[in-house]
Amino acid sequence: MTLDRFTVSLPYRTDRPTLAQLEAECQQRLSEEQTALADGQLSAARDSRALVERLTRAISKWSSVPP
């Protein structure tokens, strides 16, 4: 039994954010985290940090994908 391999090109989702949009949002969330920490809002700072980590993973994932 032999297996034939082939590649199917699938388009990316049209609602996928660009790398520039992801990086801009990451910077915004970092700023929000710093502001929340300065104001003593630990819960808001924690939420912002979680979003930063999620965006960092998305940036890493999408930066290695061909255009």
VENVENBEL-V72512 format. One record per backbone hydrogen bond with DSSP energy under -0.5 kcal/mol. NH is the residue of the N-H (numbers start at 1). CO is the residue of the C=O. Records with the same first field share a line. If there is no record, write none. Layout:
NH->CO, CO
This chain:
4->2
9->7
10->8
16->13
22->18
23->19
24->20
25->21
26->22
27->23
28->24
29->25
30->26
31->27
32->28
33->29
34->30
35->31
36->32
37->33
38->34
39->35
40->37
41->36
42->40
45->41
46->42
47->43
48->44
49->45
50->46
51->47
52->48
53->49
54->50
55->51
56->52
57->53
58->54
59->55
60->56
61->57
62->58
63->59
64->60, 61
65->62
